[in-house]
Amino acid sequence: MFSRIIYEDWQLIFPIVALLVAATIFATASWRTLRMKKTQVDHLARLPLDED
């Protein structure tokens, strides 16, 4: 099915860049979560939630 698609070598940069951006965002969020102080975790746990 995809054999009819003309796929040039320079077009490979788009999925590679997208993967790198997504991996960087995920790694940054994970790093910040793991490095969070106990007081900040307790504060975020006590935030009011919408209870219906």
C-alpha positions in Angstrom: 0.0 0.0 0.0 2.7 2.4 0.9 5.0 1.4 -1.9 3.4 4.0 -4.2 4.3 6.8 -1.8 7.4 8.7 -2.9 9.5 9.0 0.3 12.6 11.1 -0.1 15.5 10.9 2.3 15.2 14.5 3.5 11.6 13.8 4.6 12.9 11.5 7.4 13.9 14.6 9.4 10.3 15.3 10.3 9.5 12.1 12.2 12.9 12.2 13.8 12.5 15.8 15.0 9.0 15.0 16.2 10.2 12.0 18.2 13.1 14.0 19.7 10.7 16.8 20.8 8.2 14.3 22.3 11.0 12.4 24.1 12.5 15.7 25.4 9.2 16.8 26.8 8.5 13.4 28.4 12.0 13.2 29.9 11.7 16.8 31.3 8.3 16.1 32.8 9.6 12.9 34.4 12.7 14.5 35.7 10.8 17.3 37.3 8.3 14.9 38.8 11.0 12.7 40.3 12.9 15.7 41.7 9.9 17.3 43.4 10.2 18.1 47.0 8.0 16.3 49.6 6.4 19.6 50.7 5.4 20.4 47.1 4.0 16.9 46.7 1.9 17.3 49.9 0.7 20.7 48.7 -0.4 19.3 45.4 -2.1 16.4 47.1 -4.2 18.8 49.2 -5.4 21.0 46.4 -9.2 21.1 46.3 -10.9 18.9 43.7 -14.3 19.4 42.3 -16.5 17.0 44.2 -20.1 16.7 42.8 
